[in-house]
């Protein structure tokens, strides 16, 4: 699976980042990198919940071939 992180700067200076393929993954940050890092973390947690491997959250389970995915940053 491939997912994309889209980001943009808001009028108030905050950065908004979202993963459109995963409903509800929308975060803000003081910088673009902070917003994208938060979105990536939230996406991983959402997928872990979806696949039934959370709680507790386990990154190792996402490394199995059946759970491979990539997040791509794009404007």
C-alpha positions, 0 to 999 in steps of 0.5 A: 500500500502507498499513502501520501502526506499532503501539506500546506501552510494555513493563513495563520502560519501553522502547517496542516498535514493529512493522509487523504487515503486514511480518514481522520489523519489530519494534523497541525504543526509549527513547521511542515516537518512537525506537521508531517511527522505527526501525520505519519505517527497518526497514520501508523496508529490508525493502521495498527488499530485497523489491522488489530495490532493495537493497543499496545502499538507495535511497529514490528508487526507493520514490517511483515510483508502483509502490512508493508506500506510507504508514506510519500510527502507531496505538496 
